[in-house]
Amino acid sequence: MQRSEVDRFIFVATVILLLAVSVPLILAPDAGGAALQSVFDFITGNFGVLYIWAAVINLVFLAWLAFGRYGRVRLSNDDSPPEFSTFSWVSMLFCAGIGTGILYWGTIEWAYYYDAPPYGVVPRSPEAIEWATSYPIFHWGVTGWAFYCLPALAISYAYFCRGTKSMRLSDNCRAVIGDHADGALGKVIDLLFMLGLLGAAGTGIGLAVPLISNGLSQLLGVADSFQLDLAVVLAVTAVFAASVYAGLERGIRRLSNLNVMLTLGLLLFVIIVGPTLFILKAGTSSLGHVLQNFVRMNSWTEPIGDSGFVETWTIFYWAWWIALGPYMGMFVARISRGRTIREVTFGMLGFGTAGCALFFMVFGNYALYLELSEALSVTTMLQEEGAPQAIIAVVQSLPFSSIVLPLFCLVCLVFMATTYDSAAYTLALGATRRLQVGQDPPRWHRLFWAFGIGVLPVTLMFLDGLTPLQTASVVVSLPLIAVGVLMAASLVRSLREDQAEGS
């Protein structure tokens, strides 16, 4: 077997560009942050409707692929069975795509909508509760996972069926852009992916570190300090560096399986010891509300009114899913050999949506119950003390909190590790020029990106540079819409050519 070949240009250019963006933010975080925020506001304000249409068209395209004649196409150049079991496959794609954000937003996202609901609904009214429990499921549901699915299908088909020499985005647009994939256009496409993922990598750390630190502070009775944050970061970095060093089979798969089992245990515990009937009734109602209003929620642009709900939440979420789409596409492609286009589409959209919905239906509705029963004012705590404190207070309100809180912190830590080991692995894939089927990027290459992800975003977080970095990754999503169009066109052209040849 040939050794994998690192693309030195992409590797070096990514590091240089990342430093070029990071250093000014470190030296002048306020000015840099304001500039990036202005760009973000401009994009969401002027191109927001583009994101809405991109989401709708993407869903229609995937439905056409999955239900049509191409749905039976197997993502393999032979008849080999899937490389991983369904449980491991679902565990890896879910953990890679969601991270600690689901524990964070799954508990408190409803509170933001409860106080500032869409469609001109009166805040804190019964109708506001309906939308507050429905919109989180929508934002983390089928439409979002569809942005992950398109790159996964395009990359899988090009790599496993057409034999492209790598999983880089440029190679997967080759059917449309031809030899330009090896030129400047291809380099730009690959750099957009690398920078978008590195920028987005700060989000998980930004959400997880304060959450875990606050939980450990309550658990151990120590001050929530810089030193505690640093200890959390070092622990997580060590875990996902070891996982990514071990590789896909021995490291990432096992850690993802463990994470899913711990998470399911935690969710089941909350259902049993919490207000079971309320959780089940509210969850069923919110799920039905999403299904009844799915078209409306996907197409609402708020042409009359200026609440900013669409720009602040829906367009932001779509931009975020798009920014992470190539990363998830590349990772899911790597673990999906042997599955059909229909399996991958239904698996990602079905299992991904169901897993996210379960978090909101259990944790979110439990927190809502505390608010409505006046056992804990989650919204007041959110406004006065912050999200991490409110989330930990919700966890501590559960019976056997001395056991539940350590388990919650452990799940947060493992979720964070499973996201970043996948991200580091994918960054190594993106900077690899040549990779044979079943082969991993070099270990030193995977470790480099593991520590790069672990150290740089954390440094920026401590220097108040995290928010601009998150914004920068969302800004990257605008040109990635065009890349998505190229990938979709390449996939369709390749499928038609191969079917015409009897492949």
C-alpha positions in Angstrom: 0.0 0.0 0.0 1.3 3.5 -0.9 1.9 5.9 1.9 -0.5 8.8 2.1 0.8 12.1 0.8 0.4 15.4 2.7 -0.4 18.4 0.6 2.3 20.8 1.8 0.7 23.9 0.2 -2.7 23.4 1.9 -1.0 22.4 5.2 1.3 25.5 5.3 -1.2 27.9 3.8 -3.8 27.0 6.3 -1.4 27.6 9.2 -0.3 30.9 7.8 -3.8 32.2 7.1 -5.0 31.0 10.5 -2.1 33.0 12.2 -2.8 36.0 9.9 -6.4 36.0 11.2 -5.6 35.2 14.8 -2.8 37.6 15.5 -4.7 40.8 14.7 -7.6 39.5 16.8 -5.3 38.9 19.7 -3.6 42.3 19.3 -6.9 44.2 18.8 -9.8 41.9 19.7 -12.4 44.7 20.0 -11.7 46.2 16.6 -11.3 42.8 14.9 -14.5 41.5 16.5 -16.5 44.6 15.5 -15.3 44.3 11.9 -16.2 40.6 11.7 -19.5 41.2 13.4 -20.3 43.9 10.8 -19.5 41.5 8.0 -21.7 38.9 9.6 -24.6 41.3 10.0 -24.2 42.4 6.3 -24.3 38.8 5.1 -27.3 37.7 7.2 -29.2 41.0 6.5 -28.6 41.0 2.7 -28.1 37.3 1.8 -30.4 35.8 4.4 -33.0 34.7 1.8 -30.3 32.9 -0.1 -29.7 30.7 3.0 -33.5 30.0 3.2 -33.6 29.0 -0.4 -30.4 26.9 -0.1 -32.0 24.9 2.7 -35.2 24.2 0.8 -33.5 23.3 -2.5 -31.0 21.1 -0.7 -33.9 19.1 1.0 -35.6 18.7 -2.4 -32.4 17.5 -4.0 -31.7 14.9 -1.3 -35.3 13.6 -1.5 -34.9 13.3 -5.3 -31.6 11.3 -4.8 -32.9 9.1 -2.0 -36.3 8.2 -3.5 -35.2 8.0 -7.1 -33.2 5.5 -9.1 -29.9 6.6 -7.7 -30.9 5.8 -4.1 -29.9 2.1 -4.6 -26.3 3.1 -5.7 -23.8 1.6 -3.4 -20.9 3.8 -2.2 -18.3 1.3 -3.0 -16.4 0.1 -6.1 -17.2 -3.5 -5.2 -19.9 -5.4 -3.3 -18.2 -5.2 0.1 -20.5 -4.8 3.1 -20.4 -1.6 5.3 -17.1 -1.1 7.0 -18.8 -0.4 10.4 -21.9 -1.7 12.2 -25.0 0.5 12.0 -24.7 1.3 15.7 -21.0 2.4 15.4 -21.8 4.3 12.2 -24.7 6.2 13.8 -22.7 6.8 16.9 -19.7 8.3 15.1 -21.7 10.5 12.7 -23.9 11.8 15.6 -21.0 12.5 18.0 -19.0 14.2 15.2 -21.8 16.4 14.1 -23.3 17.6 17.4 -20.8 17.8 20.2 -21.4 19.4 23.5 -23.6 22.0 21.9 -26.6 19.6 22.2 -26.2 19.4 26.0 -25.9 23.2 26.1 -28.7 24.2 23.8 -30.8 21.2 24.5 -31.3 22.5 28.0 -31.9 26.2 27.5 -32.6 27.1 23.9 -36.3 27.1 24.6 -35.8 29.9 27.2 -34.6 32.4 24.5 -37.7 31.7 22.3 -40.0 31.8 25.4 -38.9 35.4 26.1 -38.6 36.5 22.4 -40.9 34.2 20.3 -41.3 34.4 16.5 -44.3 35.5 14.5 -45.2 38.4 16.8 -46.4 36.0 19.5 -46.8 37.4 23.0 -43.7 36.5 25.1 -44.3 33.9 27.9 -47.7 33.0 26.6 -49.0 29.5 26.0 -48.5 30.0 22.3 -44.9 31.2 23.0 -44.3 27.9 24.8 -45.4 25.9 21.7 -42.9 27.8 19.5 -40.2 27.7 22.2 -40.3 23.9 22.4 -40.7 23.5 18.6 -38.1 25.7 17.1 -35.0 24.0 18.7 -36.1 20.7 17.2 -36.5 22.5 13.8 -33.1 24.2 14.0 -31.4 20.9 14.9 -33.5 18.8 12.6 -33.8 17.5 9.1 -33.0 20.8 7.3 -29.7 21.2 9.2 -28.6 17.6 8.8 -29.3 17.9 5.1 -26.5 20.4 4.9 -24.2 17.6 6.3 -25.6 15.0 4.0 -25.0 16.5 0.6 -21.2 16.7 1.0 -21.1 13.2 2.5 -22.8 11.7 -0.6 -20.7 13.7 -3.1 -17.4 12.9 -1.4 -18.4 9.2 -0.8 -19.3 8.7 -4.5 -16.3 10.4 -5.9 -13.8 8.7 -3.6 -15.3 5.1 -3.4 -16.9 4.8 -6.8 -14.9 7.0 -9.1 -11.5 6.5 -7.4 -10.5 10.1 -6.8 -7.1 10.2 -5.2 -8.2 12.0 -2.0 -11.3 13.2 -0.1 -10.5 16.9 -0.6 -13.4 19.1 -1.8 -11.6 20.1 -4.9 -11.2 16.5 -6.0 -15.0 16.0 -5.5 -15.8 19.0 -7.7 -13.6 17.7 -10.5 -16.5 16.4 -12.6 -17.6 20.0 -13.1 -14.4 22.1 -12.8 -12.1 19.6 -14.5 -8.4 20.3 -14.2 -9.1 23.5 -12.3 -9.3 21.2 -9.3 -5.5 21.1 -9.4 -5.1 24.8 -9.8 -6.0 28.0 -8.0 -9.7 27.3 -7.8 -9.1 24.0 -6.2 -6.8 25.5 -3.6 -9.3 28.1 -2.7 -12.0 25.5 -2.2 -9.8 23.4 0.0 -8.6 26.4 2.0 -12.2 27.5 2.6 -12.9 24.1 4.1 -9.9 24.1 6.3 -10.4 27.6 7.6 -14.1 27.1 8.1 -13.6 24.0 10.2 -10.8 25.5 12.3 -13.0 28.6 12.9 -16.0 26.5 13.9 -13.8 24.4 16.2 -13.8 27.2 18.7 -17.5 26.9 19.2 -17.4 23.5 21.0 -14.7 24.7 23.3 -16.5 28.0 23.9 -19.6 26.2 24.9 -18.1 23.1 26.7 -15.3 24.6 28.8 -17.4 27.0 30.9 -20.1 24.3 31.2 -17.7 21.6 32.4 -15.8 24.0 34.6 -18.9 25.3 36.3 -20.1 21.7 36.9 -16.7 20.7 38.4 -16.7 23.9 40.5 -20.1 22.9 42.0 -19.0 19.3 42.4 -15.6 19.8 44.0 -16.4 23.1 45.8 -13.6 25.0 44.1 -13.6 28.4 42.5 -14.6 28.5 38.8 -11.3 30.0 37.5 -8.8 30.3 34.7 -6.8 27.4 36.1 -9.9 25.1 36.2 -10.7 26.0 32.6 -7.2 25.2 31.6 -7.3 21.9 33.4 -10.5 21.0 31.5 -9.0 21.9 28.2 -5.8 19.9 28.9 -7.9 16.9 29.9 -10.1 17.0 26.8 -7.1 17.6 24.5 -5.4 14.6 26.0 -8.4 12.4 25.4 -9.1 13.3 21.8 -5.4 13.4 20.9 -5.1 9.8 22.2 -8.3 8.9 20.3 -7.2 10.4 17.0 -3.7 8.9 17.4 -5.3 5.4 17.8 -7.2 5.9 14.5 -10.7 5.4 13.3 -11.3 1.8 14.3 -9.6 1.6 17.7 -10.0 5.2 18.9 -12.8 7.3 17.4 -15.3 4.4 17.0 -14.9 3.1 20.6 -15.1 6.6 22.1 -18.2 7.4 20.1 -19.9 4.1 21.1 -19.1 4.9 24.8 -20.5 8.4 24.5 -23.8 7.3 23.0 -24.4 4.7 25.7 -23.6 7.2 28.5 -25.9 9.7 26.9 -28.8 7.3 26.4 -28.4 6.3 30.1 -28.5 10.0 31.2 -31.6 10.7 29.1 -33.4 7.6 30.4 -32.6 8.6 34.0 -34.1 12.1 33.5 -37.3 10.6 32.0 -37.7 8.2 34.9 -36.9 10.4 37.8 -38.2 13.7 36.3 -41.8 14.7 35.5 -42.3 11.8 33.2 -45.8 12.5 32.0 -45.0 16.2 31.3 -41.8 15.3 29.4 -43.7 12.8 27.2 -46.7 15.0 26.6 -44.7 18.2 25.9 -42.3 16.3 23.7 -45.1 14.7 21.7 -46.8 18.1 21.3 -43.6 19.9 20.2 -42.8 17.2 17.7 -46.3 17.4 16.2 -46.0 21.2 16.1 -42.8 21.0 14.1 -44.5 18.6 11.6 -47.5 20.8 11.2 -45.5 23.9 10.6 -42.4 22.5 8.8 -43.0 24.3 5.5 -43.8 27.6 7.3 -40.7 27.4 9.4 -38.5 26.6 6.5 -39.8 29.5 4.3 -40.3 32.3 6.9 -38.2 35.3 6.1 -40.1 37.9 8.1 -40.6 40.3 5.2 -42.8 42.5 7.5 -41.4 43.3 10.9 -37.9 43.6 12.3 -37.8 41.3 15.3 -34.5 39.9 14.0 -35.6 36.3 14.9 -34.8 34.9 11.4 -31.4 36.5 11.2 -30.4 35.8 14.8 -31.5 32.2 14.9 -32.6 30.5 11.6 -30.1 32.0 9.2 -27.3 31.8 11.8 -28.0 28.1 12.3 -28.2 27.4 8.5 -24.9 29.3 8.0 -23.4 27.3 10.9 -24.5 23.9 9.4 -23.1 25.0 6.0 -19.8 26.0 7.5 -19.4 22.6 9.1 -21.0 20.7 6.2 -17.7 19.9 4.3 -16.1 18.6 7.5 -19.0 16.3 8.3 -19.3 15.3 4.7 -15.7 14.3 4.6 -15.8 12.4 7.9 -19.1 10.6 7.2 -17.8 9.7 3.7 -14.8 8.0 5.3 -17.1 5.8 7.5 -19.8 5.1 5.0 -18.1 2.8 2.5 -20.5 0.0 1.5 -23.7 1.8 2.2 -26.2 3.0 -0.4 -27.1 6.6 -1.1 -30.5 5.9 0.4 -29.0 4.5 3.5 -26.7 7.4 4.1 -29.5 10.0 3.4 -32.1 8.3 5.7 -29.5 7.5 8.3 -28.1 11.0 8.6 -31.4 12.8 8.4 -33.3 10.2 10.4 -30.9 9.2 13.2 -29.4 12.7 13.4 -32.7 14.4 13.7 -34.1 11.8 16.2 -31.1 12.1 18.4 -31.2 15.9 18.6 -35.0 15.9 19.1 -34.6 13.5 22.0 -32.3 15.9 23.8 -34.7 18.8 23.4 -37.7 16.8 24.3 -36.1 15.4 27.5 -33.7 18.0 28.8 -35.5 21.1 27.4 -38.9 20.1 28.6 -37.5 19.2 32.0 -36.0 22.7 32.3 -39.3 24.1 31.1 -41.2 22.2 33.8 -38.9 23.7 36.4 -39.7 27.2 35.0 -43.5 26.7 34.8 -43.7 25.0 38.2 -41.6 27.8 39.8 -39.2 25.2 41.2 -36.4 27.0 39.4 -36.5 30.3 37.4 -34.3 29.2 34.5 -35.0 32.3 32.5 -34.0 34.6 35.3 -30.9 32.7 36.0 -30.0 32.7 32.3 -30.3 36.5 32.2 -28.5 37.2 35.5 -25.8 34.5 35.8 -25.4 33.1 32.3 -26.1 29.9 30.5 -23.6 27.5 32.1 -24.8 28.4 35.6 -28.5 27.9 34.5 -27.7 24.5 32.9 -25.8 23.2 35.9 -28.6 24.4 38.2 -31.1 22.4 36.1 -28.9 19.3 36.4 -28.5 19.8 40.2 -32.3 20.0 40.6 -32.5 16.3 39.6 -32.7 13.6 42.3 -29.3 12.0 43.2 -27.6 15.1 41.9 -24.3 14.0 43.5 -24.3 11.2 41.0 -26.0 12.9 38.0 -23.7 16.0 38.0 -20.4 14.0 37.6 -22.1 11.9 34.9 -23.3 15.0 33.1 -19.7 16.5 33.2 -18.3 13.2 31.9 -20.8 13.1 29.0 -19.9 16.7 28.2 -16.2 15.9 28.3 -16.6 12.8 26.1 -18.9 14.6 23.7 -16.3 17.3 23.3 -13.5 14.8 22.7 -15.5 12.8 20.1 -16.2 16.0 18.2 -12.6 17.1 18.2 -11.0 13.8 17.4 -13.3 13.6 14.3 -12.4 17.2 13.4 -8.7 16.6 13.7 -9.0 13.4 11.7 -10.9 15.3 9.0 -8.5 18.2 8.9 -5.7 15.7 8.2 -7.9 14.2 5.4 -8.4 17.7 3.9 -4.6 18.4 3.8 -3.8 14.9 2.3 -3.1 14.9 -1.4 -3.3 11.1 -1.9 -5.1 8.5 0.3 -6.0 5.0 -0.6 -9.3 3.4 0.4 -9.3 2.2 4.0 -6.1 4.2 4.8 -5.7 6.8 7.6 -3.7 10.0 7.3 -0.2 9.8 9.0 -0.3 9.8 12.9 1.9 12.9 13.2 -0.5 14.7 10.8 -3.6 13.8 12.9 -1.8 14.8 16.1 -0.7 18.1 14.7 -4.3 19.1 14.0 -5.5 17.7 17.3 -3.2 20.0 19.3 -3.9 22.9 16.8 -7.6 22.6 17.5 -7.0 22.2 21.2 -4.6 25.1 21.7 -5.4 27.9 19.3 -9.1 28.3 19.9 -8.6 28.1 23.6 -5.9 30.8 23.5 -8.3 33.1 21.6 -11.1 32.3 24.0 -9.0 33.5 27.0 -8.1 36.6 25.0 -11.7 37.4 24.1 -11.2 36.3 20.5 -13.6 33.4 20.4 -16.7 35.2 19.2 -14.9 36.8 16.2 -13.5 33.4 15.3 -17.0 31.8 15.4 -18.3 34.7 13.3 -15.4 34.2 10.8 -16.4 30.6 10.3 -20.0 31.6 9.6 -18.8 34.2 7.1 -17.0 31.4 5.3 -20.4 29.7 4.8 -21.4 32.2 2.0 -18.9 31.0 -0.6 -19.4 27.4 0.6 -23.0 27.6 -0.7 -21.4 27.9 -4.2 -19.1 25.0 -3.4 -22.2 22.9 -2.4 -23.7 23.7 -5.8 -20.5 22.5 -7.5 -20.5 19.3 -5.5 -24.2 18.6 -6.2 -23.6 19.2 -9.9 -20.5 17.0 -9.9 -22.4 14.2 -8.1 -25.3 14.2 -10.6 -23.0 14.4 -13.6 -20.9 11.5 -12.3 -24.0 9.3 -11.6 -25.4 9.9 -15.0 -22.1 9.2 -16.8 -21.5 6.0 -14.8 -25.1 4.8 -15.3 -24.8 5.5 -19.1 -21.7 3.4 -19.2 -23.4 0.6 -17.3 -21.3 1.0 -14.1 
